[in-house]
Amino acid sequence: MLKKTRYLIIGMLAISTSGCGASLTSYVKPEAPWATIKRIAVLPFNLPSENPVQRELASHLFSQELRSATEIEIVEVPLSNPLVSEQLDIKKVGSQFQVDAVLSGAVDETHGTVIHIRIQDAATEELLWSGTYVLGTRAEFFSVRTQQEQFQRGFKRLVEQFSAEAS
C-alpha cells in the first residue's frame, strides 16, 4: 500500500509540473527577403495590464535584445504615435518610419505566460517570421522582482531563434 501511495504522489507531481517548463516555437517564411531588411520598427507590446509604462518597457527590452543580436537598425515606435492607437496598418507604419519590416509583440496570460512576436514585411504586410515563447503556468511574469528578468529571458530566446532563422 505504501508503494502504491508513493507512485501515486510521484505521478501527481509529474502531472502538476509538466506545464511549467519553457518552450519555443517559431515560423519563418520560406524565401523571406532577409538581405533587404535593414530597418525594423518595433511597436509597443500588448500586455494584459495595458499599463503604458510596462508596454514601453517590454518593447524597449525586446529592442535592446534585437540590437545586440543583429545588425538590423531598430526603430522604436512610441506609444503616443497615432498609428499605434488606430487599426494597425503595417504599410503606414513602414512608410512613416521608413522601415523594411514591422515587429509587433504581445504577452498572453490566459493559460500561463506566453510571449508572441510577429515580423511583417512593411511593403506587402506578409508574415516573415513569428515566434512564441511559453514560460509556463507558474511564471509570475508581472511580479516586481522577476518582471524584467522574465522579459529578458523570453526575449533573448526569441531573438536567438530569429537570428538563427534569418541568417
HELIX and SHEET records of a PDB file:
HELIX    1   1 LEU A    2  THR A   17  1                                  16    
HELIX    2   2 TRP A   34  THR A   36  5                                   3    
HELIX    3   3 PRO A   52  ALA A   69  1                                  18    
HELIX    4   4 PRO A   82  SER A   85  1                                   4    
HELIX    5   5 ILE A   90  PHE A   97  1                                   8    
HELIX    6   6 GLN A  147  ALA A  166  1                                  20    
SHEET    1   A 6 SER A  23  VAL A  28  0                                        
SHEET    2   A 6 LEU A 127  GLY A 136 -1                                        
SHEET    3   A 6 THR A 113  ASP A 121 -1                                        
SHEET    4   A 6 ALA A 101  ASP A 108 -1                                        
SHEET    5   A 6 ARG A  39  VAL A  42  1                                        
SHEET    6   A 6 GLU A  73  GLU A  76  1                                        
END                                                                             
